[in-house]
Amino acid sequence: MNNMADVFVLNPPVVQDFCRSARWAARSRGRVQRHPDWLLTAVAVLEQAGLEVGFLDGAAMNLGRQEVASALQKKRPGLLILHTTTPSIDSDLNYASLAKKLVSDCKTVAVGPHVTAEPEDTLHRAKGSLDAVVRGEYDYTLRELAELAGSGWSTSKLAGILGISYLDSEGHAVHTPVRPYLDANELPFPAWPHIDPRWYRDAGKRFPFITLISGRGCFGRCTFCRDVSLMEGRKLRMRDPELVVDEIEYDLSLFPYLREVMFETDTFTASPKHVSGICEEVLRRKLSITWSCNCRTDVDLSLLPLMRRAGCRMLMVGFEFGTQEALDAVKKGTTLEHSVRLASEARRLGFTVHGCFMFGAPGETRESALETIEFAKSLPMDTVQFSGICAYPGSEIYQEAATKGFLVPEKWRGWVDENWEQATVLSLPELSKEEIDGLIDQGLKEFYLRPQQILQMARAIRTVDDLRRKLYGLRTFLDGSLVRPSVRC
C-alpha cells in the first residue's frame, strides 16, 4: 500500500443526526449519538499490527459528501473499511464507489450486522464498487485483509481468509467459513484518540460520557435480537475485571473531563462474577467515577448494593413487555415478577432506572399492548422508551415476519421513515403498523404527562448539568418529529 494512510475506516454520513452505532440505526427521537466503540476497537487492532489508520466519524460530525471526498483524497488509502446499516446501505455503498473513483487502486470492504445478514445482496447491490464483505466479528478479519491489500490482492488469496464474502471472476458469491469467536481479553482498548467524546450526546447520560464494552456474546434466545446471532454468538465472553477497570483509567487519562462511563455490553449483568469483579476493582483502586449499564430484569439483586457503592448511577433495563405471553413469545427468558422486583429494589437503592418497552410480539393485540403501557406506569422508573419491534435482517423475528408477510418495508430504506427516524416495520394480523405507531405516542404521553412523574423528574434536577440534560431531552422529545433532515449524501 502507499506510504500515507494504509487503511481508512469510515463511519459514513447519511443525514443530520443519524446514529449509526446504536442497535437501531436511525435518527432517534432524542437525537442520541453513540460512540463507534466496535469500529475503534478494530482500528486499535490494526494499529497494533503497525498499520497507519485514518478514521472519520462522518455520521457523528454530520459531514457532507465533499468533506468525505477531501479526506479520501488526502489519505489515498489502499483499503477503505465502511461501516454499514440496514436503512443506509445504498448511501453507504455510494462511498465505496466514491473511493474507487478517487483512489483507483483502493480496495473496499464493508462491515456490520446488515452485510453479515445480507452479503450477496450487498455485493450485487454495490455493482463492482465493493471488494469484500466481512461477516460477523470483524476485528481480526480486517487485519488480514489489510495485510492482503498491502501484499497483493487476489481472489485466490481471499479464499484463505475466514469470515468473508466476495464475488469470483464470474460474478458468483463466495462465502468462506465462519471465523471462530475471539478471546475478548485479547482485544486492545478502543482507539479513542480518533474521536472527541463531546461529539456524542444522550439526554439520559451525564455529559460528556464514553461507552465501554466489557465483553461479547449472550446466552439469551431473544427473537428480536440481531447482534447476538450475527456478530457476537451465544456464549458469554467477558473481559477480566482488571482489564475493564484498566480501560476506565485509560479513558480518564485521555479525557479527564469525562463525567460518566456507559457499559454498552448487551448482557453486562448476566455474569455476577464479572459485575462483582469490576465493582470490587473500582473500589480497590478508589476510582471516583460514575457509570451506567444495560441490565436484564433477572439480574442477581444482591449485586445492586455493590454496584451502587462502586459508582453505578443508572440502569438501562430491558423490561420489553407487560404481559408474560409477550415475553414468552419473543423467548426473553424473564418474568414480570423479575421486572417488579428489580424496579422496586433499584428505586430503594437510589438508582435512576430507564425502562425499554416494545410492541409487536407474535400474537400481540391492542389489549395486550395497552397492558404494557399500564405495566410501565406501575413500575417506579425515571424514564422510558416505547417502540415497535425492529425486525432486522438476520434476527429470528425477521425470518418469521418475512415468511408470514408481516414485514412492512419493501426496500432497506424502509427501516426508517421519511425523516430517517425509527419506523415500525411490522404489521401483525392482530396489531397493525398504524396501531403500533399510535401506541408508541400514547405510551410516552401517558407515562411522562402524569403529575407524579413530572414532579419526580423535577426533584431529580440537582445541578445545572441535570437541568441542561432535562431541557435537551425535553426539546428533542417535543420537536424531534418536526425536525427535517438535510440529505447530504
N, C-alpha and C positions, 0 to 999 in steps of 0.2 A: 504494500500500500504506500501512498505518498508520505512525504516527510512532515506533513502538517498534522491534521487530526486523523488518526487511524479509523476511529469509529465516531459516528454521530447518532445520538439517541434523541428521538423527537417524540414529545407528547403533543400531538398536533392540535392547533386551534380549530375550533368549529364555529361556535357563535359565542357572544359575550356571556361570561359566567357559566359556561358549560363545564360540568365537573366530570372528568374522565376517570378518576381513580376511585370513585365511590362504587359500591356494589351495584347501584342503579345509576348508570351513566345518563345524566340529564342536567338541565338547569333546575335545581331544586327550588321548592317554594321559598326556602330560607336563604337561597343563593349561597349555599355552602361550597367551599372549595377545599379539597382534601389533598394532602401531600402525596407525591408519587413514590411511596415507600418501596414497593416491589421493584419498580424500574431503577431506582437509585441503588438498591441492593445489587442488582445485576451490573450497574455501572461500576460499583465497587469491586465486583468480581473481575471485570475487565481491566480495571486499573491495577488490581493485584497482579495480573498477568503481564504488566508492563506496557499496556496499550495506552495511547493517548486518546481520551474520550471527551467529546463535546456533548453537552446536554442542554436541551431547550424545552422548558415547560411552556409551550405556546398557549395552552389552554388557560393555565393559571394567570399568565401575563396578558391574556386577551390580545395576542398578536394577530397581525394580518398576514396574508399570503406573501406579500412583498418582503416583510420582515423575516419570514422564514427563508425565503429565497436568498436574501442577503446573507443570512447565517450559513446557508449551504455553500454559497459561492466563496465565502471567506474560508470555511473549513475544508471544502473539497474532500469529503470523506471517501474512503474506499468501501465502507459499509455503513448503510443507513438502517437503523432499527426503529420501527414505527410501533407505538402503542395504538391499539385499535379498540373500538367498542361497537356494539351492535347498531345503534342508530346512526353512528357517524362513519360507518365502514367505507362508504363511497367517497366521502370527503377525505378520509384518511388515505385511501389509495391514490387520490389525486396528488398527495405529497410524494408518494413513491414515483409517480410519473414525473413530477417536477424535478426530483433528484436526478432521474435518468437524463432529463433534458439539460440540466445544468452541469452535471459531472458524468461524462459519458461512460467511464469505467466503474461507476458506483454500483455496488450490489445492494439490494434492498430486501429487508426481512421484516415480517410482521409478527407481533406477539399479542397475547391477551386471550381471555376466555372465548370471545366471539370466533376468532380464527381457529382456535382449538376445536370448537364445536363444528365449524363450517370451513375446513381447509380447502376442499375442492372448489366450493362456490367462491371463496376468496381468491384463489389463484386464477380462476377463469374470469372473474369479475375484474381483476387487475389488468387483463389484456396485455400481458407481457411486461408490465412495469414492476412486478414482484418476483424476486428470485426464489424465495422460500418462505414458508410459514413455520413457526416454531410452535409445537403443540405442548400445552401444559407448562410445567415448571421450566423456566427458560434460562436460568442463571448460567449453568454450565454449558448448555447448548450454544448460547450466544458466544461464549468464549471460544468454542471450537469453530464456529462459523467465522469469527473474526480472524482466527489463525488461518483458516482456509482462504479467506479473501486476501490475505497477505501473501500466501504461497502459491496461489493459482487455483481459481475456482473452476470446478467441472462437475457435471452430473455424476460421474463415476465416483468422485470423492464425496459428494453429498450423500451417496448411498451408505457411506460408513458412519454417518452422524445420526445418533439416536434422537427420536422425538421431533422429526421434521417432516414436512410435506413439500413437494415441488413437482414441476411438470417436466417430463422427459422430452426428448427431441421430437417426439411425435405428438406432444401435447397431452399426454396421459398423466394423470396424477399418480405420484409415487409416495407412499407413506412408509417411512422407516419405523422400526419397532419402537415402542414406548420407552422412554428413558426411566430408569429406576429413580424413585424419590431420593433426594439428597439428605444428608445429615444436617439438620438445621444449625447445629453447633459449629459447622464448618464455615458458615456464611460470615462475611465481614459486615461491619456496620454500614448502613446506607451512606452513599457519597453525598451527604448533606451540603458540603460547601458549594454545590452547584445551584442551590436554591436559597431563597430568603424565606424563613417561616412566616414573615409578615405578609406574604402573598396569599396566605390561606386563612380563610375566616369561617367561623361557625358560631352562631349566636349562643350555642349551648356551652362552648368551651371558653376558658379564660384565654385572653389574647395577649401575646402570641403563644401558640401551643405547637407541639410537634407530635407526630404519630410514631408508634413503636410496635413492631410485630414480634412477639416473643415466642412464636412457634408456628408451625403449619400443620394442616390436617385436622380432621374431625371424625369422631366416631358416629356422628348423627346420620340419620337417613332422611332428613327433611326433603320433600319432593320439590320444593321451590328453590332449593339451593343450587346455585350454578358453580361456584368456585371450588367446592369440595370435590365434586365428581370430575371436574375438568382440570383443575390446577393443583390441588393440594393432596388429594387422596383421603381415605377414610381411616387413617391411623394417625393418632396424635404424635407429633414430632416437636416437642417443646425444647427450647434452648435452656441450658443450665442457668439457674438463677443468678450466679455470679456474672455470667456474660451479659445477662439482661441489665443488671444494675451497672455494669461497666459501660453499657451503651447509654444509659441515662447520664452517667457522669461525662461521657464523651459529648453527648448532645449539649449539656450545660457548659462544657468548656468551649464549644463552638459558638453557642448562643446564650450567654449569661442572662439575657433578658427574658428567657422563656418563663412562662407562668404556669404551664401545665404540660404533662405528658399524657397522651391518649393511647392506651393499649388497644390497637385495632385488631389484635388477634381475635378471630371469629369465636374461638372457644377458650378464651383466657381463663375462665373459672372451671373448665372441665377437669383439670388436674389439680386437686387440692395440694398435692406436694409441690407443684410448680408455683402456685399462688403463695403458699406459706413460705416457700424458699425465697421468693422475691421480696416479700414483706419483711422477713427476718433480716435479709441482707441490707435492705434500705435502712432499717432501724439500727443494725450493727454499725453501718457507716455514718449514721447520724445525718443522712441526707434530708435537707429541707426542701421537699418537692411535693407539689400537688399533682395528683394523677386521677384519671378516669379510665373506665374499661367497659368492654362488652361483657354481658353477663347472661347466662342461662337462668331460667327460673328454678331449676333443680340444683342450684349451687349448694354446696355444703354450708349451711348457715353459720356453723361455728367459725368459718373463715372471716365473716364480716367484721367482728370487733378488731381482729388483727389487721385487716385491710384498712380500717378506719385509722388505727394508730399509725400505720405506715404512710398515711397521706392520701388515701383514696377519697375523692370528693363525690364523684358521680358514677352511677351505674346505668349503662345503656342496656336495657333489658328487652329481650325478645319475648314478650308475652304472646304475641301473634293473634290469638283469638279468645273470645269469651265464651265458647262452648267446647265441651270435651270432644264432641263429634267432629268439629272442625280441626282441632289439634290432632286427633287420630287420623283424619283424612289426609293430612299432609305429613304424617309419620314424624311428628315433632318429638314424641317420646317424653312429653311432660304432661302435667295435670293442672287443672285450675287451682287445686289445693297448693301446688308448688307456687303458683303466682301470688296467691293471697298471703302465704307465709312469708315469701321473700319481700313483698312490698311492705308488709307490716313491720318486719324486723329491720328493713333498711330505713324506714321512717323513724323507728325508735332510736336507731343509732346515729341519725343525723345525716344520712346520705341524701344527695339530690338524686332523684330517680327519673329517668326518661324512658317512657314506655313506647314500644313499637308494636303496632297493630295492623292487621291486614283484613281485606275482604276478598272472597273469591275461592275459598276452598272447595274441592269437589263436593257437590251436593248441597252447597250453602244456599240458603234462601234469604229473602229480605228480613224475615223474622229472626233468623239466627244471627244475621249481621247486626241487627239492632241490639241483640243481646251482647255483642262485642262492645258496642258503644256504651251500654249500661254498665258492663263489667269494668271497662276502663274508668268510668266515672266513679265507680265504687272503690277503686284502689287509691291509696294515698301516694299520689305521684305529683311531680312538679311540672313536667311537660310530656307531651305525647306526639306521635305522628300516626296518621292513618293513611293507608294506600291500598290500591288494588294489588294483588299478587302479580309481580312482573315475571312472566314465564319466559325466561331467557333460553335461547338455543343451548342445548346440552343438558338442561335440567329435566328431571323426570316429569314434572308437570307440563313442560313444553311438549314433550313427546305425546303425552296423553291428550293435551288440548289440540295439537295438530292432527292427531288421528281422529278425534271426535268432531273436529270442525269448530272448536270453541275459540280459536285464535282470531282476533280482530284484524291485525295488520296484514297487508298483502306484500309490503316491502319492509326491509330492515329499518328504513327511516320512520316507519310507523310505531317504533318502540318509544317514541316521544311524540308530543302533539305538535301543532303548527308553530308553537312558540319554543319548541325544544325542551319543554317541561315534561315531567313524568306523565306517562299516559297509561290508561287502563287498557290492557291488551287481551283480556279475557271477557267473553260474553257467554254466560252459562245459561242453560235452559231455565233454571230457577232464579237466576240473578243476572240481569242484563248489564252491559257496559254502562249504559246511562244510569241505571240504578246504583251501580258501584260508585260512579262519579259523584252522584248526589249524596251517597252515604259518607264519602270522604269529607265533603264540606260540612255535612250535618254533624259528624263526629267531632271535627275540630271546633265548630261553633258551640256545640253543647258542652264540650269539655272546658274550653277556655273562657266562655262568657258566663260561667257560674259565679255569683258574687264571692263564694268562699274561695274559689280558685284565683280570682283576681286579687283578693286580699292576701292569699298565701304568697303569690308571686311578688306582690308589693313588699311584703315583710322580708322576702329573701334578698331585697336590694340593700346591701350594707355598705357598698363602696361606690365610688364614681365609676369604676370599671364595670361593676354589676349593672349600674344604670345604663351605661353605654351598650352593653350586650343586650339588655332587655329592649332598649329603643331600636337597636339594629334588627333584632328579631321581630319586633312589632311592625317595623316599617316594611320589611321584606314579606312578612305574613300578610299584611293588608294590601300591598300593591304589587306583590310578586306576579300575580296573574295579569297585571296591567302593563308590565314592562315588556316591550317588544325588542327582541334581539336584532342586532345588525349582523347580517350574514357576511362573513369576511373571507370565506374560503370555499 
